[in-house]
Amino acid sequence: MLLLPKHPTRKGVMQMDIHELVNRIELKTGHQPKRSGHGYRARCPAHDDQNPSLSVREASDGKILFTCFAGCAFESICASLDLQA
């Protein structure tokens, strides 16, 4: 599971809200993420995803949680979205 702090605690950590991340995923994949429960399901930008395998949601502390159920690594997903891992 990947965590992106909404309010960075150390210098150099990217600040981003869930809507910015969802927009970035859509731009990268060409497919709009769909609402699912308390978050979104999206095609993972780190691999050739034909079915949404990326889960994205915001935790109660403001961190963005995301995971690829196809097994993509944290670094791969961040790199594909031009995020600093």
C-alpha positions, 0 to 999 in steps of 0.5 A: 500500500502506498501513502502520500501525505496530504500535509508533508512532515519532512522536506521534499515530500510532495503535497497532493490531494486525492482529486489531483492524484485521480486527475493525474491517473486519468491523464496518464491512462486515458481512462477516468477512475470510477468511484468505489466505496470511499475511494476510486478504482482505476487502471494502473498507470505502471502496467498495461492494465485492461481492468482497473486494478488500482485502488485509491482512497484517502485515510482519516489522517489525510494520507492518500492510500493506493495499491495495485492488486496486480502487484505493481511496486510503489516505485513503479506507480510513482515513477509512472505518475511522475511522483517522487517515491 
